[in-house]
């Protein structure tokens, strides 16, 4: 009896692209990890309360299109290189000198699932007091698709707390 040789399955991939489409990236899935970064650098890079990243082994990461359109900002002091689209400015990925075998890509750039849910929070102590933290939202009357957080009801003032002023 002869057995068929085993063939390796083609790895599944997830594609990511910038806003203008000039740069397309790809990783093999599942990704290594996914996390929310609440640190100042992530906030300033993305202009948001925090950034959500997907981490991939470098050998499982590819630039499919637009390598010449990628610009970089190197923060030598922190040992971080951030790459972004030179056409539209979209943050594309960042690399650290501390982990040269890893690449972190913003989760929002992916068109499909990456095989990891963001379950980790980095620099949570730097979270801003204005960031949404999951409070109940209600629809804003007259504005379809707009939700708002109701202000907390103020406690009624106790007259006993105020001495007679007259």
N, C-alpha and C positions, 0 to 999 in steps of 0.2 A: 504494500500500500504506500502510495506517495502522498506527501502532504504539500499543500501549496505554500510557497514562501509568504511570510507575513509582509504586508505593505504598510507603511506608515501613513496614517491619516493626514491629510492636508490640514494644517492648523487653521482654525477660524480666525478671522481678523475683524478689527473695528477701524473704520476710517474716521479721520477728523479733518476739518478744514477751517480756514480763516473766514472772516466775514465776506471778503471780496472774491474768495475762491482761488486766489493766486497760489496759495500753498495748501497742499494736501499731505497729511501724515497717515501712518497706519501702524497699529500694534497687533501682535498676536494676542488672542484672548484665551484664557482669562488674564487680565492685568495682574500685576503683583499685589497692588493695594490701591485703595482710594481713601482720600481724607479731606477734611475741611481745614483750611489754614486761616486762623483769625489774626495773624500777625500783621504788623504795620506794613511790611514790604508787600505782602499779598494784597492788602487793602489798596495801597497806592498803585500797584501794578494793574489791578483790575478795576479800580474805581468803585469798589463795592464793599459791603460789610465784611465779607470774607470770600475766599476763593476755594473752589473744590477742584482737587487734582486727582488724576489717575497716574499711578506710578508703574513704569514698565522697565524691564531689563533692557539695556541698550541694544543687545543683540536681537531683541524682539520688536524693535522700533525702526521705522523706515520713513524717509521723506520721499514721497512718491512724485511730487510735483512742486516746482517753485523754489528749489534750493537757493537760486540766485536772488530771490525776493526776500530772503530771511536776513534781518538785521539783528545785531546782538548788543546787549548792554552787559558789561562785566563789572561786577562789584568785587574787586580784588580783596578788599578788607573782609567781606563775608564769605568769599570763595564761591560765589554764585554767578552763573552766566544765564541771563534771561534772553530768550530769542523771541522775536515778534515779526509779524509781516511788515515789510518795509513799505507796502502799498497802503494797507488799511489800518495798520497799527495793532491788530489783534495779537494779544499775548499767545504764543504758540507752545513753548515748553521752557523748562528751566532745568539746569544741571548744577550739581554741587561738586566741589573739589573733594569733599568728604566722602561722597558716594559716586565715583566716576562711572560705575557700571549701571547707574540708574538714570532715567529721564522721567520728569513729571510733566504731564500735559493737562491743561484745563479740561475738566469733564464736559463742559458745555460745548466744546468743539466737536465732540463725537456725534455722529449721526445714528449710532446704534448702541446697544448695550456693550459694556466692556468686561462683563463677568465679575465685577466687584462693585459692591455698594459702599459708599463712604461711611464708614463706621468709626473713624478716628477723628479727633479734633486736636489740632496742633495750636499751641499758643493761645489756649482758651482764656487765659488770664488777660489777654490783650483785647478781648471782645469789647466792642463799643456799646455804651449804654443805649444808643439809638438803633441798634441792630434788632431785627425781628426775632423773637425767641419762641414763637409758636402760640402766641395768645390767640384766643378765638376771634375770628374775623366775621364781619357782617357785610352784606351787600350795601353799597352806597346808593340810596334812592335817587333815581334819575340819571345814573351813570352806569350803564350796563358794563359788566366785566370789572368794575372797580370795587375792591373790598377795603374795609377800614376796620381799625381796632378801636372799639368804643373806649372812651376814657373811663377810668375807674370812678365809681360813684364816690363822691366825697362824703365823709361822715358828717352828720348834722352837728352843728356846734352846740355844745352844752352851755346853756345860759349860766350855769353855776361856775364855769371857767372864767367868766368876765365879771369883775366887781362892778358894782353900781358906779357910774361915772357922774351921777347928778347928785 
